[in-house]
Structure formats: C-alpha cells, structure tokens
Amino acid sequence: MKILVTGAGGQVGLDLIRRLIAAGDEVIGSDIAERPACELSAAELAWRRLDVTDAAAVRGLVEELQPEVIFHLAALLSARGERSPQLAYAVNQGGTFHVLEAARQCEVRQVIFTSTIAVFGPGLASPVVDDVPLHPTTMYGVTKVAGELLGDYYRRRYGLDFRAVRFPGLLSAGLPGGGSSDYAPLMFIEGLRRGAYEAFCRPDTTIPMMYMPDGIRALFELSRAPQGRLSRSVYNIAAFSPTAQEIADAAARVIPGARFTFSSDPVRQAILDSWPQALDDAQARRDWGWAPRFDLDGMAAALVPEVHELLRAHPGLDITH
Ligand SMILES: NC(=O)c1ccc[n+]([C@@H]2O[C@H](COP(=O)([O-])OP(=O)(O)OC[C@H]3O[C@@H](n4cnc5c(N)ncnc54)[C@H](O)[C@@H]3O)[C@@H](O)[C@H]2O)c1
C-alpha cells in the first residue's frame, strides 16, 4: 500500500515509517525539513519537502503521488505552539485542513491523525473518557480539537476514512520536539549523557505517558482495524500515568548514579497542570483491541540501550529545552 507521511522527520515519524516499511508498505516521507539522517536508503524511503501550510503544494503532492493512506503528523507541539500561536494555527489548523481537502479531492482512502491529551482542559474527572467537553488552554490543544472535528466532518460529509488517536506524552530515544512532556524523555537522554537533569516541572506533575513503540503500534493497528468495528473516529489511548518523581526514580534505577532535580517553569507547568492525569481508553480496547505492552519500568529498561545508540550517533548532541 502506498502511504504518505507528513511531518515525517519528527520524533514519531521515522519510527512509524520503519513499522510501515516492515509491513511491506511503500512509504513517502515528507516534512518542511530535509530528510533526517537515518539508516533507511533512498530506495526504502522516498522523501519530499512539503510545507503543509501551502495548500497548493499539499494538493500537488497528493495528486502526483496518489497515496492510498496519509498519516498526517505535521504539527507544532504545545510548548513551541505557545511561543508562536499564529504559526501553530497555520501549521496545525491550516495544515490539517489542507491535508483533508487534498485527500477529498484526490480520493485518498484513509487519513490517520495524531491528536493529543492537549485537547482536554482543566477540571475533568480522572480518568478522562473520550466524550467530555473540550476546553483546551493552549493553541496546540485548540487546533487539535479543530482537527478532530474537521476530520470527523469529512468522514460524515465525504466518506473519508478518518481515524485518530489522542496520544499521551510519548517517550522515545528520538529528540523531543518541543512538547510539554519532554521532561520525561530528557530524564533518560540527559541522565545518560550528563548524569543529571533538572526537569522543568514539579515532582508531583502527573500526565498520561506512553513508550513510543506502543504509540506506533496504536497508529498501525487503528489504521488496519476493520471499519465495521469502529464506533467512533477519535480514540483515547493510555498506558501509564506516573508522577515526574516516579519517572525520575525509574530512570535512576536503570542509570545508576544519575541525579534528577526539579525547577518548575511557569509556562510549561501551567500547560501540564491543565491536562488530565489519566485517560480512560476502554472504547479503543473494546473496538480495535488496543492494549499497551510497556509499563514504566519496562519502558525504562528498554530505553537505556536506545538512548546509548542515540548518543553514539549524535556525539555533539545539542539539546535546547
Ligand atoms: N511527541 C509526543 O509526545 C506527542 C504527543 C501527542 C501527540 N503528538 C502528535 O504526534 C505528531 C508527531 O509528533 P512528534 O512528536 O513527531 O513531533 P515533532 O515536533 O518531533 O515533529 C513534527 C514534525 O512536523 C514538522 N513540521 C513543522 N511544521 C511543518 C510544516 N509547516 N509542514 C510540514 N511539516 C512541518 C517538523 O519539521 C517536525 O519534523 C504531531 O501531530 C503531534 O501533535 C505527539
């Protein structure tokens, strides 16, 4: 199956692409950025520069490639989005509209959208179910709510097979992309690189988290689930909900001697405090058999060799956070 991935150069993109290629799919990665350095050859992974804010360019590329499925990942994440709300609107809201329009015009069968716990606002009873009032406090959350609603509209109005997951904070050995949950992966990256990390949140900060391989599997399984089993287009998915202190403790167990401290940044802390502490993902479990495989300690053990590999591949790593 021919698949176009937008925002493919980010933390999720390459891991997703590896999974799709392993399944035998023909994948074209696209991003506003150049093709990232990776082990995939040009024959395995074609790459096209694409700015999703450019409607004509999105339409042109989809028309030229005629993909059967688009995984639409391109976005500005929460912390970056709060630094440039207008750009976040253009990329997240405008970009999603352009992708849906191109999919409609070029008869793409399916669009997979990566939504987020940032669609939720403060004050919701935990664990938060799929259908609650959505009053996000960030431009990122506002645009992701709009993306969910737009996609659902295209499904009902035009028969586009639109499906989405609401990702928790994702942890991997990829470089974090400016999300408010970045303190979690940075504990492992900086813990191994420098033996210490000062997190930008309070130790009691609690949000839903997930190890990247579970997140990638969720995207893959949702995309392939029989349409008849799906009772909705947007699903909560969950794995574990540790405090930041519990993540630091888990990191310290697998990185002996690493020291973790906390210095709360008011902007990022306010974003984190507006998100749910835990999600109810019963509908995803029931409809398409979703279940996470990694808990916090399982993830911590798996991350260490991956982060070592990242640090070997990028000896002069510059992490701005
Ligand atoms: N990483 C997480 O914890 C997390 C959690 C919830 C949801 N998500 C969602 O998953 C998706 C992928 O996230 P990620 O972690 O890989 O983010 P990332 O920031 O690492 O990657 C996003 C990619 O989008 C690209 N991009 C930015 N502006 C663009 C534009 N105008 N046109 C085309 N590409 C553009 C960037 O160059 C980058 O490669 C996003 O939609 C995000 O909202 C991620």
The ligand as a Tripos MOL2 file, in Angstrom:
@<TRIPOS>MOLECULE
LIG
   44    48     1     0     0
SMALL
NO_CHARGES

@<TRIPOS>ATOM
      1 N1          5.5470   13.5140   20.8710 N.am      1 LIG1
      2 C1          4.5040   13.4940   21.6700 C.2       1 LIG1
      3 O1          4.6290   13.2960   22.8900 O.2       1 LIG1
      4 C2          3.1160   13.6760   21.1060 C.ar      1 LIG1
      5 C3          2.0190   13.5930   21.9920 C.ar      1 LIG1
      6 C4          0.7590   13.7990   21.4940 C.ar      1 LIG1
      7 C5          0.5540   13.9950   20.1260 C.ar      1 LIG1
      8 N2          1.6230   14.0600   19.2940 N.ar      1 LIG1
      9 C6          1.3730   14.3320   17.8790 C.3       1 LIG1
     10 O2          2.0880   13.4130   17.0690 O.3       1 LIG1
     11 C7          2.5110   14.0770   15.8630 C.3       1 LIG1
     12 C8          4.0130   13.9030   15.6820 C.3       1 LIG1
     13 O3          4.6380   14.4720   16.8190 O.3       1 LIG1
     14 P1          6.2300   14.4350   17.0030 P.3       1 LIG1
     15 O4          6.4850   14.1470   18.4310 O.co2     1 LIG1
     16 O5          6.8400   13.6050   15.9570 O.co2     1 LIG1
     17 O6          6.5380   15.9970   16.7810 O.3       1 LIG1
     18 P2          7.8950   16.6500   16.2360 P.3       1 LIG1
     19 O7          7.8480   18.0910   16.6160 O.co2     1 LIG1
     20 O8          9.0480   15.8190   16.6400 O.co2     1 LIG1
     21 O9          7.6860   16.5060   14.6600 O.3       1 LIG1
     22 C9          6.7730   17.3030   13.9430 C.3       1 LIG1
     23 C10         7.3180   17.4460   12.5560 C.3       1 LIG1
     24 O10         6.4640   18.3610   11.8520 O.3       1 LIG1
     25 C11         7.2910   19.1120   11.0060 C.3       1 LIG1
     26 N3          6.6580   20.3680   10.6090 N.ar      1 LIG1
     27 C12         6.5580   21.5110   11.3160 C.ar      1 LIG1
     28 N4          5.9630   22.4560   10.5690 N.ar      1 LIG1
     29 C13         5.6910   21.8850    9.3780 C.ar      1 LIG1
     30 C14         5.0830   22.3510    8.1970 C.ar      1 LIG1
     31 N5          4.6490   23.6150    8.0620 N.pl3     1 LIG1
     32 N6          4.9460   21.4910    7.1670 N.ar      1 LIG1
     33 C15         5.3900   20.2210    7.2590 C.ar      1 LIG1
     34 N7          5.9880   19.7180    8.3520 N.ar      1 LIG1
     35 C16         6.1250   20.5510    9.3980 C.ar      1 LIG1
     36 C17         8.5710   19.3710   11.8050 C.3       1 LIG1
     37 O11         9.6620   19.6960   10.9560 O.3       1 LIG1
     38 C18         8.7390   18.0370   12.5120 C.3       1 LIG1
     39 O12         9.5980   17.1700   11.7950 O.3       1 LIG1
     40 C19         2.0890   15.5370   15.9930 C.3       1 LIG1
     41 O13         0.8910   15.7260   15.2660 O.3       1 LIG1
     42 C20         1.8300   15.7140   17.4620 C.3       1 LIG1
     43 O14         0.8640   16.6970   17.7110 O.3       1 LIG1
     44 C21         2.9130   13.8970   19.7480 C.ar      1 LIG1
@<TRIPOS>BOND
     1     1     2 1
     2     2     3 2
     3     2     4 1
     4     4     5 ar
     5     4    44 ar
     6     5     6 ar
     7     6     7 ar
     8     7     8 ar
     9     8     9 1
    10     8    44 ar
    11     9    10 1
    12     9    42 1
    13    10    11 1
    14    11    12 1
    15    11    40 1
    16    12    13 1
    17    13    14 1
    18    14    15 2
    19    14    16 1
    20    14    17 1
    21    17    18 1
    22    18    19 2
    23    18    20 1
    24    18    21 1
    25    21    22 1
    26    22    23 1
    27    23    24 1
    28    23    38 1
    29    24    25 1
    30    25    26 1
    31    25    36 1
    32    26    27 ar
    33    26    35 ar
    34    27    28 ar
    35    28    29 ar
    36    29    30 ar
    37    29    35 ar
    38    30    31 1
    39    30    32 ar
    40    32    33 ar
    41    33    34 ar
    42    34    35 ar
    43    36    37 1
    44    36    38 1
    45    38    39 1
    46    40    41 1
    47    40    42 1
    48    42    43 1
@<TRIPOS>SUBSTRUCTURE
     1 LIG1         1 GROUP 0 **** ****
